[in-house]
Amino acid sequence: MSNEDYFNIIAKENPLEFLSKHICPYLVGVQWDIIRKCALLMGVTNDRPNMRMRLHILLYGGPGTGKSEFLSWWQQKMDGVLVNSELTSKTGLVGDARGKTIHPGLLAQSNGSVLLLDELDKMSVKDQNGLLQAMEEGGYVITKGKNRQAFKAEIRVIATCNNLNRIQRPLIDRFDFPFQVQRVSRLQRSEYVSDIIDSFMGKNVNDYSQVVKAYLDWAKTAKTRIDPDDEPGIKKAIRDYILNSDTNIEGISYRSLEFSILRIAYALALLERSKITESHIKFAIDLKDNILKNFVGNPE
């Protein structure tokens, strides 16, 4: 059986359920199930001509919740670029201009990659502004006198922070998946002791990370679209959500809600290598609504 035959089997089953289980599997607790799925959706996204389709994840909460471990796994297994915001060089994320020379920063160097930002709340205002521009536009500009240079930075971001108040609101809004990560209860930890010991001893542990990575590389080459016959149902689903949801969406931009729903549905269709259907939209609406309901930064 070829790799493509194997991947086609996964696509016909439920790639979101099957593959997400193998993303950082040693982190315990129900909250990680949905984070893994969102990370898988993020991993398959790519930009279309004149349309930014990339998804981004923000994990916030206190120390000891597994945020840094998640970034470390993505660095080791999925070739993500890990950056600790406190330990960046003078050029930082954006870069700088010294003398007559402009030096690109880590954003430009990470073009096409998943950028893993640890402690985003400790990042400078300059770097936060540059990150926002890269997330929105796929690039950024450095200006020094009459010297102006543009850099391409089509990145997908998984960021962590302890304090949301230290991050600019427009930057927070650019994350499709903001999650408050909490410490698991003692009961939950006790339930996973056997699995953790087996993992530590190397028993019954199958590392499927390379399958996940290869599948994402294969799936993102697919082309997806909305059939004209499906457009009325899709439009109605989004319109009904906006009119009838009891979630407070008044202060949420089109980019952070309607376009985010479409990006999520697009990613799910890519993952399944199928057309975008009403069922994809409804899944995206339910996912987005659940995240918004639990997001402490949601405007009242």
C-alpha positions as CSV (number, residue, x, y, z in Angstrom):
1,M,0.0,0.0,0.0
2,S,1.4,3.4,-1.0
3,N,1.4,6.4,1.3
4,E,-1.3,8.0,-0.7
5,D,-3.5,4.9,-0.4
6,Y,-3.0,5.0,3.4
7,F,-3.8,8.7,3.6
8,N,-6.9,8.2,1.5
9,I,-8.1,5.7,4.0
10,I,-7.5,8.2,6.8
11,A,-9.3,10.9,4.9
12,K,-12.4,8.7,4.4
13,E,-12.5,7.8,8.1
14,N,-12.2,10.9,10.4
15,P,-8.8,12.5,10.1
16,L,-9.6,15.1,12.8
17,E,-10.3,12.4,15.3
18,F,-7.7,9.9,14.2
19,L,-4.7,12.2,13.9
20,S,-5.4,14.6,16.7
21,K,-5.0,11.9,19.3
22,H,-1.3,11.6,18.3
23,I,-0.4,15.3,18.9
24,C,1.5,15.7,22.2
25,P,-0.4,12.6,23.6
26,Y,1.2,12.7,27.0
27,L,-0.6,15.9,28.1
28,V,-3.5,14.7,30.2
29,G,-7.0,16.2,30.6
30,V,-10.1,16.7,28.5
31,Q,-9.1,20.3,27.6
32,W,-6.2,19.0,25.5
33,D,-8.6,17.0,23.2
34,I,-10.0,20.2,21.6
35,I,-6.6,22.0,21.6
36,R,-5.1,19.0,19.7
37,K,-7.9,19.2,17.1
38,C,-7.4,22.9,16.6
39,A,-3.7,22.4,16.3
40,L,-4.3,19.9,13.5
41,L,-6.6,22.3,11.7
42,M,-3.9,25.0,12.1
43,G,-1.3,22.6,10.7
44,V,-3.1,22.0,7.4
45,T,-3.9,25.6,6.6
46,N,-2.1,27.4,3.8
47,D,-2.8,30.7,2.0
48,R,-4.8,31.0,-1.1
49,P,-4.0,33.7,-3.7
50,N,-5.2,37.0,-2.2
51,M,-6.8,35.3,0.7
52,R,-5.2,34.7,4.2
53,M,-6.4,31.3,5.3
54,R,-3.9,30.6,8.1
55,L,-5.2,29.7,11.6
56,H,-3.5,30.7,14.9
57,I,-3.6,29.4,18.5
58,L,-3.1,31.2,21.8
59,L,-2.7,29.2,25.0
60,Y,-3.0,31.3,28.2
61,G,-2.9,30.4,31.9
62,G,-0.6,29.9,34.8
63,P,2.7,27.9,35.0
64,G,2.5,24.2,35.1
65,T,-0.4,23.8,32.8
66,G,1.4,22.1,29.9
67,K,1.6,25.1,27.5
68,S,5.4,25.0,27.1
69,E,5.4,21.2,26.7
70,F,2.9,21.6,23.8
71,L,5.3,24.1,22.1
72,S,8.2,21.8,22.7
73,W,6.5,18.8,21.2
74,W,5.5,20.8,18.1
75,Q,9.1,21.9,17.7
76,Q,10.6,18.4,18.1
77,K,8.0,16.5,16.0
78,M,6.6,19.0,13.5
79,D,9.6,21.2,12.8
80,G,8.1,24.3,14.5
81,V,10.3,27.3,15.2
82,L,10.4,27.8,19.0
83,V,11.1,31.3,20.3
84,N,11.1,32.5,23.9
85,S,10.1,36.1,23.8
86,E,12.4,37.0,26.7
87,L,15.5,35.5,25.0
88,T,15.2,36.9,21.5
89,S,18.3,38.7,20.1
90,K,18.5,42.5,19.5
91,T,16.9,42.0,16.1
92,G,13.9,40.4,17.8
93,L,11.0,39.1,15.8
94,V,10.7,42.0,13.4
95,G,14.4,42.9,13.0
96,D,16.0,46.3,13.0
97,A,17.9,48.9,11.0
98,R,21.5,49.7,12.1
99,G,23.3,52.2,10.0
100,K,22.2,51.8,6.4
101,T,21.5,48.1,6.7
102,I,18.1,46.5,7.5
103,H,18.4,43.2,9.4
104,P,15.3,40.9,9.1
105,G,14.2,39.3,12.3
106,L,12.8,35.9,13.2
107,L,9.5,36.5,11.5
108,A,11.1,36.7,8.0
109,Q,13.4,33.8,8.9
110,S,10.3,31.7,9.8
111,N,8.4,32.3,6.6
112,G,6.3,29.2,5.8
113,S,6.8,27.7,9.2
114,V,4.8,27.3,12.4
115,L,6.2,29.9,14.8
116,L,6.0,28.8,18.5
117,L,6.1,31.8,20.7
118,D,6.6,31.2,24.4
119,E,5.6,34.0,26.8
120,L,4.1,36.3,24.2
121,D,3.0,38.7,27.0
122,K,6.7,39.5,27.6
123,M,7.3,40.6,24.0
124,S,8.0,44.2,23.1
125,V,5.3,46.5,21.6
126,K,7.4,46.7,18.4
127,D,7.5,42.9,18.1
128,Q,3.8,42.6,18.9
129,N,3.0,45.1,16.1
130,G,5.2,43.2,13.7
131,L,3.6,39.9,14.6
132,L,0.2,41.3,14.1
133,Q,1.1,42.6,10.7
134,A,2.6,39.2,9.7
135,M,-0.4,37.3,11.0
136,E,-2.8,39.6,9.1
137,E,-0.9,40.2,5.9
138,G,1.7,37.5,5.5
139,G,4.5,40.0,5.7
140,Y,5.8,43.2,7.3
141,V,7.8,46.3,6.5
142,I,10.9,47.9,8.2
143,T,11.5,51.5,7.4
144,K,14.8,53.4,8.1
145,G,14.8,56.9,6.7
146,K,14.2,56.6,3.0
147,N,15.1,52.9,3.1
148,R,11.9,50.8,3.2
149,Q,12.1,47.0,2.9
150,A,9.3,44.5,2.9
151,F,9.7,40.9,4.2
152,K,7.5,37.9,3.5
153,A,6.4,36.1,6.7
154,E,3.5,33.7,6.0
155,I,3.5,32.1,9.5
156,R,1.1,30.1,11.5
157,V,1.4,30.9,15.2
158,I,1.0,28.9,18.4
159,A,1.7,31.3,21.3
160,T,1.6,31.0,25.1
161,C,1.2,33.7,27.7
162,N,0.4,34.0,31.4
163,N,-1.2,37.5,31.3
164,L,-3.6,38.6,28.5
165,N,-3.5,42.2,29.8
166,R,0.0,42.6,28.5
167,I,-0.9,41.7,24.9
168,Q,-2.5,44.3,22.5
169,R,-6.2,43.6,22.0
170,P,-5.9,43.6,18.1
171,L,-3.2,40.9,18.4
172,I,-5.4,38.8,20.7
173,D,-8.3,39.1,18.3
174,R,-6.1,37.7,15.5
175,F,-5.9,34.3,17.2
176,D,-8.7,32.0,15.9
177,F,-8.3,29.7,18.9
178,P,-7.7,31.3,22.3
179,F,-7.7,28.8,25.1
180,Q,-7.4,29.2,28.8
181,V,-5.4,26.2,29.9
182,Q,-6.0,25.1,33.4
183,R,-4.2,22.6,35.7
184,V,-5.9,19.2,35.8
185,S,-7.5,18.0,39.0
186,R,-5.8,15.5,41.2
187,L,-8.5,12.9,40.2
188,Q,-7.7,13.4,36.5
189,R,-3.9,13.1,37.2
190,S,-4.5,9.9,39.1
191,E,-6.4,8.4,36.2
192,Y,-3.5,8.9,33.9
193,V,-0.7,7.5,36.2
194,S,-0.6,4.2,34.4
195,D,-0.3,5.8,31.0
196,I,2.4,8.2,32.2
197,I,4.5,5.3,33.6
198,D,4.0,3.3,30.4
199,S,5.2,6.3,28.4
200,F,8.2,6.9,30.7
201,M,9.2,3.2,30.4
202,G,8.6,3.2,26.6
203,K,5.9,0.5,26.9
204,N,3.1,0.3,24.3
205,V,4.1,3.7,22.9
206,N,3.7,4.2,19.2
207,D,4.9,7.5,17.9
208,Y,2.6,8.5,15.0
209,S,4.0,12.1,14.8
210,Q,5.6,11.4,11.4
211,V,2.3,10.1,10.1
212,V,0.6,13.3,11.3
213,K,3.3,15.5,9.7
214,A,3.2,13.6,6.4
215,Y,-0.6,13.6,6.2
216,L,-0.7,17.4,6.8
217,D,1.8,17.9,4.0
218,W,-0.3,15.7,1.7
219,A,-3.6,17.2,2.7
220,K,-2.6,20.9,2.3
221,T,-1.9,20.2,-1.4
222,A,-5.6,19.6,-2.0
223,K,-7.9,22.2,-3.5
224,T,-11.3,22.9,-2.0
225,R,-14.2,25.2,-2.9
226,I,-17.8,25.8,-2.1
227,D,-20.2,24.5,-4.8
228,P,-22.9,27.1,-5.8
229,D,-25.6,24.7,-4.8
230,D,-24.2,24.7,-1.2
231,E,-23.9,28.5,-0.9
232,P,-27.5,29.2,0.3
233,G,-27.3,26.7,3.2
234,I,-23.8,28.0,4.2
235,K,-24.9,31.6,4.2
236,K,-28.1,30.7,6.1
237,A,-26.1,28.8,8.8
238,I,-23.8,31.7,9.4
239,R,-26.6,34.3,9.3
240,D,-28.7,32.2,11.8
241,Y,-25.7,32.0,14.2
242,I,-25.2,35.7,14.1
243,L,-28.8,36.5,14.7
244,N,-29.6,33.7,17.3
245,S,-26.5,33.0,19.3
246,D,-26.6,33.8,23.0
247,T,-22.8,34.4,22.9
248,N,-21.8,38.0,23.1
249,I,-20.3,38.7,19.6
250,E,-21.0,42.5,19.6
251,G,-17.3,43.5,20.0
252,I,-15.9,40.8,17.7
253,S,-14.7,41.8,14.2
254,Y,-15.7,40.1,11.0
255,R,-12.1,38.9,10.7
256,S,-12.3,37.2,14.1
257,L,-15.8,35.7,13.7
258,E,-17.2,35.2,10.2
259,F,-13.8,34.9,8.4
260,S,-12.5,32.7,11.2
261,I,-15.5,30.4,10.8
262,L,-14.8,30.2,7.1
263,R,-11.1,29.5,7.7
264,I,-11.9,26.7,10.1
265,A,-14.3,25.1,7.7
266,Y,-11.7,25.5,4.9
267,A,-9.1,23.7,7.1
268,L,-11.5,20.9,7.9
269,A,-12.3,20.4,4.2
270,L,-8.6,20.3,3.4
271,L,-8.1,17.7,6.1
272,E,-10.7,15.6,4.5
273,R,-9.7,16.5,1.0
274,S,-13.3,17.4,0.2
275,K,-15.4,20.4,-0.8
276,I,-16.5,22.9,1.8
277,T,-20.0,21.9,2.8
278,E,-22.7,23.2,5.2
279,S,-21.6,20.5,7.7
280,H,-18.1,21.9,7.8
281,I,-19.5,25.4,8.4
282,K,-21.7,24.1,11.3
283,F,-18.8,22.3,12.8
284,A,-16.8,25.5,12.6
285,I,-19.6,27.5,14.1
286,D,-20.0,25.1,17.1
287,L,-16.2,25.1,17.7
288,K,-15.9,28.9,17.5
289,D,-18.9,29.5,19.6
290,N,-17.6,27.1,22.3
291,I,-14.2,28.9,22.3
292,L,-15.8,32.3,22.5
293,K,-18.1,31.3,25.4
294,N,-15.0,30.2,27.4
295,F,-12.7,33.0,26.5
296,V,-12.2,35.4,29.5
297,G,-11.1,38.1,27.1
298,N,-14.4,38.2,25.3
299,P,-15.8,41.7,25.5
300,E,-18.8,42.1,27.8
